[in-house]
Amino acid sequence: MSAEDLDNYETDAELALYKEYRDVIKLFTYVVETERRFYLANKVDFNVRSAGQDVYFDVQLTDAWVWDVYRPSRFVTNVRIVTFKDVNVEEVQKTDIDIPDNI
């Protein structure tokens, strides 16, 4: 496989992932972003914990979809995220998700 073939494969995989995202976002209530992943979920349980002087986030997602181009199955029943980094949780506004099909 040449470098160009590999680049084309990755580009096609990313485009397919975006199209899947466009199709499934209407099924979810929340968008969750971490330093490592992007998730869609229908339930988010967000907790701030402490370990000594450090603070970390413990986030439980239920009925989720994971943005990961190399993951064979992106639909997940439960996800637990434990991180010291930022976590962004937003509620999806149903009017915000009108993504054009021609992209």
Residue pairs with C-beta under 8 A, 6 or more apart in sequence:
1 9
10 69
13 69
13 70
14 69
17 67
17 69
18 103
20 74
21 40
21 65
21 67
22 99
22 101
22 103
24 40
24 65
25 40
25 92
25 97
25 99
26 94
26 97
27 40
27 42
27 65
28 40
28 41
28 42
28 63
28 64
28 65
28 92
29 41
29 42
29 43
29 91
29 92
30 40
30 41
30 42
30 43
30 44
30 61
30 89
30 90
30 91
30 92
31 38
31 39
31 40
31 88
31 89
31 90
31 92
32 38
32 39
32 40
32 41
32 44
32 59
32 61
32 81
32 87
32 88
32 89
32 90
33 39
33 87
33 88
34 59
34 81
34 83
34 85
34 86
34 87
34 88
35 83
35 85
35 86
36 83
37 66
37 67
37 68
37 81
38 66
38 67
39 61
39 64
39 65
39 66
39 67
39 79
40 64
40 65
40 67
40 92
41 61
41 62
41 63
41 64
41 65
41 79
42 62
42 63
42 64
43 61
43 62
43 63
44 59
44 60
44 61
44 62
44 89
45 59
45 60
45 61
45 62
46 57
46 59
46 87
46 89
47 57
47 58
47 59
47 60
48 55
48 56
48 57
48 58
49 55
49 56
49 57
49 58
50 56
54 84
55 84
56 82
56 83
56 84
57 81
57 82
57 83
57 84
57 87
58 80
58 81
58 82
59 80
59 81
59 82
59 83
59 87
59 89
60 78
60 79
60 80
60 81
61 76
61 78
61 79
61 80
61 81
62 77
62 78
63 77
64 75
64 76
64 77
64 78
64 79
65 74
65 75
65 76
66 74
66 76
66 79
67 74
68 74
81 87
